[in-house]
Amino acid sequence: MKILVTGGAGFIGSNFVRRTIEDTYPGLAGADVVVLDALTYSGNLENLAPVADSPRYTFVEGDIRDADLLDQLLGDIDAIVHFAAESHVDRSVRDASAFVETNVLGTQRLLDAALRAKTPRFIHVSTDEVYGSIEEGSWDELRPLEPNSPYSASKAGSDLLARSYFRTHGLNVSITRCSNNYGPYHFPEKLIPLFVTNLIDGKHVPLYGEGNNVRDWLHVDDHCRGIALVVSGGRAGEIYNIGGGTELTNKELTQMLLDHTGTDWSSVDRVEDRLGHDLRYSVDISKISSELGYAPQVPFETGLADVVQWYRENRQWWEPLKAKAAL
């Protein structure tokens, strides 16, 4: 089996690549992996260094909007796992153009190339943010899409395109929608790595509003395990939610990070809330659990402690990234 992983040098994509090459997923054992990544600010070849010498790994620097390049790559590909996306909400609030270009147009170009190549399998990796905000209960996959940020709107657009290529062209597409990921190699503009790296350096951290926004936290290993199950066993045209089962307010999460880094609330600055900030996300994972046997395996307390320790031990990875991005 040969898999094309778009955005494979990013946080989640690189985890999927490393675990696939390590034969973590029984359904993908022995697979060759081709990574396509434009190496924008959040793509980093250091994320793939652990598997860089594997004969089953190939890296191609390029853009998913490049139709000629896609045609060159897809001739012998058995499955596409499409991670490539602009994903930071704050950046989308400041300027949505890159999000539309990459997330919508890029996905359309990739879908068209898959049609031309008759690629047997296409997994479109999305986010629970396309559902909007939910006051109580959890979203199932039939929930109408009500995205509230330019980022989530662009992802909703790409989801609908992916679904349409199944309905119109019969392309073997499945869509996954995950909750908030955390883990090693997470670009340090996101909440957990930003807070951890700031706090261990004795710096302050910004907390939006009162910190009452609720997120379901999912370890990146669990997320990629769920994606692998969908690659090998998911049904064409179906959507699968992937969640971690740990809902926390940002205030509760901040307290845990303060505890893990030996700091206190004097290091926290209350900042003006994000525009259009969704209050709560929560996904129902009963479909992927019943159909494919998915269950999160990393307890949040354990996963968070491991992540804090990883950032303590890998300063050489994150320091240059923070300096370049002026975080």
Summary of the structure (lengths in Angstrom):
residues: 327
radius of gyration: 18.8
end to end distance: 40.1
largest distance: 57.3
contacts: 1114
relative contact order: 0.14
helix: 47%
strand: 19%
